[in-house]
Amino acid sequence: MHTDIAAPTEPASGHNPIALNDDAARWAAVVARDTQADGRFVYSVRTTGVYCRPSCPSRPARRENVAFHADNAAAERAGFRPCKRCKPDQPSLREAHAEQVAAACRRIETADEAPTLEALASTTGLGPHHFHRVFKAITGVTPKAYAAAHRARKVRDTLPAAGSVTDALYDAGFNSSGRFYATSNQTLGMTPGAFRAGGHGTRIRFAIAQCSLGAILVAATDRGVCAILMDDDPETLLRDLQDRFPKADLVGGDADFDRLVAQVVGFVEAPNLGLDLPLDVRGTAFQQRVWQALREIPTGATASYAQIAARIGSPKAVRAVAQACASNAIAVAIPCHRVVRNDGALSGYRWGVDRKRALLDRERSS
């Protein structure tokens, strides 16, 4: 299981949780006191001479007295002063929390041993339980899960060049090699020794076929399908697989495997056939929650990043949801192509927006 968890970052373009393309959308955000709109614009009230952030708790002014500005400087150039209640000239609570969580992530990453929840919270002025909720809302995972993922990532990064597997485990912060070995198959997809050897001794069956969307590679371990990749160039697909496990035993599929590949190609061409495959899914606990939610989107339907975040119980983790979609290496079987922007427009897709559009068009017409 891959264990990469990125610290809170801005999403790729088009992954904003709300669309504020016109004054009607901005006014709706003001009426809803939507904190997700904070930092994206401010509004001024002609009758009071002040400007506010969208989430200002004050009673909304009459629409005809409200104007919108790109930022504080624009509002002040127009002659307005900051509201004393929502303080738009100071960092918002959401921004402050994001900075606190980013600092906590850096502390986790640089510590020899994972800091306790109490130690992390003590630097923020928040209680441990409150900090725990804030951290999970922003990153999509708990501090403990973030620390575990970071240690596992360090193991993967250091194993190939480490003097021994044990050295890599202790350098990554594992106090006990037994704790890591207990979950190594999920974390690395194989034993640490096999991973260190570039996948030596790991048998991965694969085949490359052609479909109407180009070349498609299907690869599987004994546990299930671990990759479905698409590209215009078959050689690129094979290099992607070889680069990850340069010493793995890559073998061509037999007749049974060819039938599995045909099933994948058949779904691409006719989505109404359905696709139910055993999967060898490798990802963080958060990524797996996202990917499971994607598998529950019906054929022909779509969901927004914000809707997926809400469905997995982390409504503020829209950025992390977008990152999980971008990290998915099992196309169509984990249908990240069914995730769209809040306004219904298509956003990025690992295998190209044109393929995403084609897949959705076929599902809607099937």
MITILUM-314856 format. One record per residue (C-alpha): residue number from 0; residue in one letter; x, y, z. Coordinates in pm, 1 decimal. Layout:
! MITILUM-314856
  num  residu         u         v         w
  NUM       a         X         Y         Z
...
//
This chain:
! MITILUM-314856
  num  residu         u         v         w
    0       m       0.0       0.0       0.0
    1       h     149.9     332.5     -95.0
    2       t     161.4     570.5     198.7
    3       d     225.3     914.1      52.8
    4       i      28.9    1190.4     226.3
    5       a     109.5    1541.7     119.0
    6       a     102.3    1832.0     360.4
    7       p    -182.3    2079.5     301.0
    8       t    -128.0    2246.1     -34.6
    9       e    -327.6    2433.8    -290.7
   10       p    -511.5    2206.6    -533.2
   11       a    -449.8    2201.7    -902.1
   12       s    -640.1    2459.1   -1101.5
   13       g   -1007.6    2379.3   -1119.4
   14       h   -1019.4    2202.6    -782.8
   15       n   -1157.6    2490.0    -580.4
   16       p   -1446.6    2372.6    -363.8
   17       i   -1677.3    2648.8    -483.6
   18       a   -1712.2    2843.4    -807.8
   19       l   -1738.8    3221.6    -774.9
   20       n   -1756.9    3323.8   -1136.8
   21       d   -2006.6    3608.3   -1104.1
   22       d   -2167.9    3845.8    -854.7
   23       a   -2468.5    3618.2    -810.9
   24       a   -2242.0    3336.9    -687.4
   25       r   -2051.5    3578.1    -463.3
   26       w   -2373.3    3712.2    -312.1
   27       a   -2491.0    3356.3    -246.9
   28       a   -2163.9    3292.3     -62.0
   29       v   -2218.1    3605.6     149.3
   30       v   -2575.2    3505.9     236.3
   31       a   -2451.2    3157.2     332.2
   32       r   -2155.2    3304.7     525.0
   33       d   -1943.3    3049.6     340.2
   34       t   -1597.9    3028.5     500.2
   35       q   -1463.7    2856.3     187.1
   36       a   -1508.3    3184.4       1.0
   37       d   -1287.9    3375.7     246.2
   38       g    -971.3    3500.9      82.3
   39       r   -1121.6    3486.9    -265.2
   40       f   -1300.2    3823.3    -249.7
   41       v   -1435.3    4081.2      -3.9
   42       y   -1754.6    4281.0     -15.7
   43       s   -1823.4    4641.0      83.2
   44       v   -2139.3    4797.8     222.9
   45       r   -2208.7    5146.8      93.6
   46       t   -2425.8    5251.3     389.3
   47       t   -2167.6    5163.9     657.1
   48       g   -1844.0    5232.8     469.4
   49       v   -1687.0    4901.6     570.0
   50       y   -1573.9    4594.4     381.1
   51       c   -1606.7    4235.9     507.7
   52       r   -1498.0    3882.3     437.5
   53       p   -1776.6    3658.0     290.4
   54       s   -1822.1    3471.6     619.5
   55       c   -1879.1    3786.4     826.3
   56       p   -2133.2    3699.5    1099.1
   57       s   -2301.1    4040.4    1077.3
   58       r   -2649.3    4059.3     936.1
   59       p   -2620.0    4083.8     555.3
   60       a   -2679.5    4428.6     408.8
   61       r   -2933.3    4494.7     139.3
   62       r   -2809.9    4362.9    -193.3
   63       e   -2827.0    4703.6    -363.1
   64       n   -2581.3    4844.5    -107.7
   65       v   -2321.2    4571.9    -161.2
   66       a   -2027.2    4573.7    -401.2
   67       f   -1760.4    4307.3    -451.4
   68       h   -1383.9    4357.3    -462.0
   69       a   -1101.0    4125.7    -557.1
   70       d    -908.7    4186.9    -234.9
   71       n    -861.1    4418.6      62.7
   72       a    -646.4    4664.4    -130.7
   73       a    -916.7    4711.1    -394.0
   74       a   -1180.1    4773.5    -127.2
   75       e    -959.4    5025.2      52.6
   76       r    -880.2    5206.4    -271.8
   77       a   -1255.3    5243.2    -315.2
   78       g   -1270.0    5420.0      21.3
   79       f   -1386.2    5142.7     255.6
   80       r   -1236.3    5043.0     591.9
   81       p   -1212.1    4689.7     737.5
   82       c   -1503.8    4557.9     941.0
   83       k   -1422.4    4539.8    1312.7
   84       r   -1626.7    4223.5    1356.7
   85       c   -1488.2    3986.4    1091.2
   86       k   -1150.3    4167.3    1062.0
   87       p   -1084.1    4096.6     692.3
   88       d    -743.4    4265.5     721.7
   89       q    -628.2    3990.5     958.9
   90       p    -577.4    3618.3     892.4
   91       s    -903.8    3422.4     906.6
   92       l    -953.3    3137.0    1150.3
   93       r    -935.8    2898.6     855.0
   94       e    -603.9    3045.1     742.5
   95       a    -468.9    3032.5    1095.6
   96       h    -568.9    2667.7    1127.0
   97       a    -406.4    2585.8     793.6
   98       e     -80.0    2744.5     908.7
   99       q     -95.9    2555.9    1238.8
  100       v    -154.4    2225.5    1063.1
  101       a     126.0    2291.6     814.0
  102       a     360.5    2365.1    1106.6
  103       a     248.3    2043.3    1278.3
  104       c     317.6    1846.6     958.5
  105       r     669.0    1991.1     942.0
  106       r     723.5    1902.4    1308.2
  107       i     610.3    1544.2    1245.7
  108       e     839.3    1514.9     943.5
  109       t    1150.1    1642.8    1123.5
  110       a    1104.0    1463.3    1457.0
  111       d    1306.0    1153.7    1541.7
  112       e     992.9    1006.9    1701.2
  113       a     633.1    1094.2    1620.7
  114       p     518.3    1376.0    1856.1
  115       t     218.0    1303.6    2074.7
  116       l    -116.2    1464.7    2002.7
  117       e     -79.7    1670.8    2318.2
  118       a     264.6    1796.2    2212.6
  119       l     138.8    1900.6    1869.3
  120       a    -166.6    2075.0    2010.2
  121       s      32.7    2262.9    2275.6
  122       t     196.3    2485.1    2014.1
  123       t    -136.3    2593.9    1863.7
  124       g    -332.7    2708.0    2166.6
  125       l    -598.7    2448.1    2083.3
  126       g    -701.4    2157.6    2301.6
  127       p    -588.8    1811.5    2183.4
  128       h    -935.7    1702.5    2071.8
  129       h   -1002.4    2031.9    1892.0
  130       f    -663.0    2018.0    1721.3
  131       h    -728.2    1656.2    1619.3
  132       r   -1052.6    1761.7    1445.0
  133       v    -887.9    2060.1    1274.8
  134       f    -591.9    1851.0    1152.7
  135       k    -817.6    1581.8    1006.8
  136       a   -1050.6    1836.8     844.4
  137       i    -759.1    2001.8     661.3
  138       t    -543.1    1700.8     569.9
  139       g    -808.4    1429.5     553.9
  140       v    -618.1    1207.4     799.4
  141       t    -541.3    1207.6    1170.6
  142       p    -201.5    1322.8    1305.4
  143       k    -121.7     961.4    1392.1
  144       a    -201.0     843.5    1037.1
  145       y       2.4    1130.3     889.8
  146       a     302.7    1032.0    1102.3
  147       a     267.5     665.5    1004.7
  148       a     246.7     756.3     637.3
  149       h     551.8     978.0     664.2
  150       r     755.0     701.4     827.6
  151       a     646.6     453.4     561.0
  152       r     741.2     698.0     286.5
  153       k    1085.1     739.1     442.9
  154       v    1125.0     361.8     444.0
  155       r    1043.1     343.4      72.8
  156       d    1284.9     627.5      -3.0
  157       t    1573.5     485.5     200.6
  158       l    1537.2     110.1     151.8
  159       p    1709.9      85.2    -187.7
  160       a    2034.4     244.8     -59.3
  161       a    2021.4     143.5     308.1
  162       g    2286.1     -79.7     461.4
  163       s    2011.0    -314.0     574.1
  164       v    1634.8    -329.1     605.1
  165       t    1667.0    -279.2     980.9
  166       d    1875.5      37.3     933.0
  167       a    1607.5     182.2     704.1
  168       l    1328.1     103.5     949.3
  169       y    1499.2     265.1    1245.5
  170       d    1616.7     564.7    1040.5
  171       a    1252.5     619.6     941.8
  172       g    1144.0     631.0    1306.4
  173       f    1006.3     282.5    1361.6
  174       n    1085.9     176.5    1717.5
  175       s    1020.3    -186.5    1633.9
  176       s    1084.3    -366.4    1309.6
  177       g     798.9    -599.6    1398.6
  178       r     550.9    -313.3    1382.9
  179       f     653.1    -240.1    1026.2
  180       y     678.8    -600.8     906.6
  181       a     324.0    -658.9    1029.6
  182       t     195.0    -416.5     765.7
  183       s     474.7    -426.0     505.9
  184       n     270.3    -600.8     238.4
  185       q       6.4    -327.9     262.2
  186       t     261.7     -46.1     285.3
  187       l     502.6    -161.2      13.9
  188       g     299.7    -419.8    -176.2
  189       m     562.7    -680.3     -84.9
  190       t     817.4    -762.5     183.3
  191       p    1075.9    -490.9     266.0
  192       g    1352.2    -712.5     130.1
  193       a    1177.7    -755.6    -203.3
  194       f    1106.8    -382.6    -224.4
  195       r    1470.8    -302.8    -147.5
  196       a    1570.5    -533.3    -429.9
  197       g    1352.5    -340.3    -674.3
  198       g    1073.4    -593.9    -661.2
  199       h    1304.0    -891.1    -700.9
  200       g    1103.9   -1210.6    -670.1
  201       t     768.3   -1034.2    -712.6
  202       r     563.7   -1172.2   -1000.3
  203       i     358.5    -915.6   -1187.2
  204       r     156.2   -1028.1   -1486.2
  205       f      77.6    -767.8   -1747.2
  206       a     -52.8    -721.2   -2097.5
  207       i     -92.1    -424.9   -2329.0
  208       a    -391.6    -401.8   -2557.5
  209       q    -544.0    -146.1   -2789.5
  210       c    -880.8      20.5   -2746.3
  211       s   -1051.3     318.5   -2903.8
  212       l    -881.8     547.1   -2647.0
  213       g    -530.3     427.5   -2733.2
  214       a    -302.2     176.6   -2566.2
  215       i    -404.2      27.8   -2231.1
  216       l    -186.8    -169.0   -1987.8
  217       v    -332.1    -401.0   -1725.2
  218       a    -103.6    -538.5   -1452.8
  219       a    -180.8    -765.5   -1159.7
  220       t     -14.3    -932.8    -865.0
  221       d    -145.5   -1249.5    -707.5
  222       r    -378.8   -1031.4    -500.2
  223       g    -548.8    -852.9    -789.5
  224       v    -519.4    -578.1   -1049.5
  225       c    -258.9    -323.6    -937.0
  226       a    -253.3     -96.2   -1241.8
  227       i    -463.1       4.0   -1539.4
  228       l    -277.8     266.9   -1738.5
  229       m    -360.7     445.2   -2064.2
  230       d    -145.7     632.1   -2313.0
  231       d     -99.0     677.6   -2684.1
  232       d     237.2     496.1   -2674.3
  233       p     254.0     132.4   -2553.8
  234       e     625.3     167.9   -2478.4
  235       t     552.9     450.5   -2234.7
  236       l     314.6     227.5   -2043.5
  237       l     569.0     -52.4   -2017.1
  238       r     842.5     187.8   -1900.0
  239       d     610.5     318.1   -1628.2
  240       l     567.9     -34.4   -1495.1
  241       q     937.3    -121.1   -1526.4
  242       d    1050.8     198.9   -1354.8
  243       r     852.7     119.4   -1042.9
  244       f     974.7    -238.7   -1005.6
  245       p    1294.8    -267.6   -1212.9
  246       k    1375.9    -612.5   -1073.4
  247       a    1025.7    -755.8   -1054.4
  248       d     940.9   -1062.3   -1254.8
  249       l     723.5    -906.5   -1525.0
  250       v     556.7   -1178.7   -1723.7
  251       g     314.5   -1169.2   -2010.5
  252       g     -39.4   -1273.5   -1935.4
  253       d    -168.4   -1617.9   -2018.7
  254       a    -509.5   -1698.5   -2164.0
  255       d    -684.1   -1635.3   -1831.3
  256       f    -512.1   -1299.8   -1798.8
  257       d    -599.7   -1208.3   -2155.8
  258       r    -965.0   -1260.7   -2066.2
  259       l    -924.9   -1013.6   -1779.0
  260       v    -767.7    -759.0   -2015.6
  261       a   -1053.3    -813.3   -2259.4
  262       q   -1296.7    -743.7   -1977.4
  263       v   -1125.7    -409.5   -1909.4
  264       v   -1122.8    -314.6   -2277.0
  265       g   -1485.3    -420.8   -2307.7
  266       f   -1582.2    -188.1   -2024.3
  267       v   -1398.8     102.9   -2187.8
  268       e   -1590.2      43.8   -2510.4
  269       a   -1928.4     -40.0   -2352.3
  270       p   -1954.8      79.5   -1989.0
  271       n   -2300.0     -73.4   -1944.0
  272       l   -2123.2    -412.7   -1923.4
  273       g   -1996.1    -319.5   -1576.2
  274       l   -1657.0    -397.4   -1427.4
  275       d   -1602.9    -598.4   -1109.4
  276       l   -1238.1    -694.8   -1061.6
  277       p   -1028.2    -805.8    -764.3
  278       l    -796.4    -512.8    -694.2
  279       d    -457.6    -487.0    -527.1
  280       v    -514.0    -130.4    -404.8
  281       r    -211.4      42.2    -254.8
  282       g    -265.1     378.0     -93.4
  283       t    -303.1     562.4     232.7
  284       a    -607.0     504.8     450.5
  285       f    -744.7     837.4     328.1
  286       q    -679.0     755.7     -37.9
  287       q    -852.0     421.6       0.8
  288       r   -1159.0     593.5     149.6
  289       v   -1166.1     827.6    -150.1
  290       w   -1117.5     545.1    -400.9
  291       q   -1391.9     339.6    -238.3
  292       a   -1625.1     638.8    -263.7
  293       l   -1537.0     668.7    -633.8
  294       r   -1629.2     303.6    -689.9
  295       e   -1970.9     378.0    -542.5
  296       i   -2051.9     646.0    -804.7
  297       p   -2298.5     479.0   -1044.3
  298       t   -2208.0     435.9   -1409.3
  299       g   -2324.1     742.8   -1600.3
  300       a   -2323.6     966.0   -1291.5
  301       t   -2066.4    1214.5   -1164.0
  302       a   -1975.8    1371.4    -831.4
  303       s   -1777.7    1679.3    -736.6
  304       y   -1464.0    1680.9    -525.7
  305       a   -1661.8    1851.4    -249.0
  306       q   -1931.6    1583.2    -262.8
  307       i   -1672.9    1305.4    -232.9
  308       a   -1512.2    1483.8      62.2
  309       a   -1851.7    1502.5     232.9
  310       r   -1929.2    1135.9     161.5
  311       i   -1612.7    1015.9     333.0
  312       g   -1679.6    1232.6     636.5
  313       s   -1410.6    1496.2     566.6
  314       p   -1603.8    1784.6     407.8
  315       k   -1312.1    2027.6     430.9
  316       a   -1058.5    1792.4     272.8
  317       v   -1143.7    1884.6     -87.8
  318       r    -778.0    1942.4    -177.7
  319       a    -677.2    1603.6     -38.8
  320       v    -959.5    1438.7    -236.2
  321       a    -828.2    1598.1    -555.3
  322       q    -479.0    1470.9    -475.8
  323       a    -611.4    1119.8    -412.0
  324       c    -787.8    1121.9    -749.3
  325       a    -465.5    1231.0    -919.8
  326       s    -274.3     948.9    -744.0
  327       n    -506.4     673.1    -864.8
  328       a    -319.1     426.5   -1086.8
  329       i    -612.4     196.7   -1162.1
  330       a    -811.3     368.2   -1436.0
  331       v   -1180.8     288.8   -1493.6
  332       a   -1192.2      23.5   -1218.5
  333       i   -1147.1     308.4    -969.8
  334       p   -1342.9     563.7   -1173.9
  335       c   -1175.9     894.9   -1094.6
  336       h   -1302.9    1009.2   -1435.9
  337       r   -1645.5    1048.3   -1272.3
  338       v   -1524.7    1333.2   -1049.4
  339       v   -1586.1    1680.3   -1188.7
  340       r   -1574.5    2039.9   -1072.9
  341       n   -1861.2    2183.8    -871.0
  342       d   -1998.5    2357.5   -1179.8
  343       g   -1995.0    2027.8   -1373.0
  344       a   -1696.0    2120.1   -1586.4
  345       l   -1419.4    1867.0   -1645.2
  346       s   -1093.7    1915.0   -1456.7
  347       g    -763.1    1735.3   -1486.7
  348       y    -732.0    1362.5   -1547.5
  349       r    -417.5    1154.4   -1517.1
  350       w    -472.1    1002.7   -1859.9
  351       g    -590.3    1319.5   -2035.5
  352       v    -910.2    1523.3   -2027.8
  353       d   -1008.4    1397.6   -2375.0
  354       r   -1016.9    1040.0   -2244.3
  355       k   -1215.3    1155.2   -1941.8
  356       r   -1471.8    1323.3   -2165.9
  357       a   -1496.1    1016.6   -2387.9
  358       l   -1549.2     782.0   -2092.9
  359       l   -1823.3    1002.3   -1947.3
  360       d   -1995.4    1044.8   -2283.6
  361       r   -2004.5     667.4   -2331.2
  362       e   -2138.0     604.2   -1983.1
  363       r   -2413.8     862.1   -2023.8
  364       s   -2522.2     723.1   -2356.7
  365       s   -2506.1     354.6   -2262.8
//
